[in-house]
Amino acid sequence: VFFYRRQFEAIKPLADYAIKYFFPELLHTTQTYLDWLKIVIERTAKLFAQWQSVGFSHGVLNTDNMSILGLTMDYGPFGFMDHYDPSHICNHSDHTGRYAFDQQPQIGLWNLSCFAQAILPILDEDPNVAANLAKDALTGYWSIYQKTYTGLIRKKLGFYCDQNEDATL
């Protein structure tokens, strides 16, 4: 809200509070806010990979149901698939499939991009530098997601070593 209302001075105290109480390991880093963004990206990518690996569908993945702690909020609709159906939709009001099972990882990245945009004013004073820092951080999402997802599926299938063909299989 602060970003969209152009109340940029309110972003830093809120971020500082969150970091102090939930990410204290970042208090003395040189790029505290960028490091914070990267941790939120990593936690979210891992969460979505875990969901995908067990067939979990969260029916309402709006940005207000996401948390910087790497978890989601809301009490439904959600559910597990009985059989694999990538286009599974657990929310009866999702007529377009925005939050379908196979769309969840992309929605996670979308939500993270909204978070990154909201903290641009504290990433760097220069808006262009801030935008580039955020974009670079967001590019790490897919590699974290894929590594986590592949590792979980590998374990699920009983593979004990990494092979290049694992993802294809």
Secondary structure, DSSP 8 states (H G I E B T S, - for coil): -TTTTT-GGGHHHHHHHHHHHH-GGGTT-TTHHHHHHHHHHHHHHHHHHHHHHHTEEES---GGGB-TTS-B----SEEE-SS--TT----TT-SS-TT-GGGHHHHHHHHHHHHHHHTHHHH-SSHHHHHHHHHHHHTHHHHHHHHHHHHHHHHHHT--S--TTTTT-
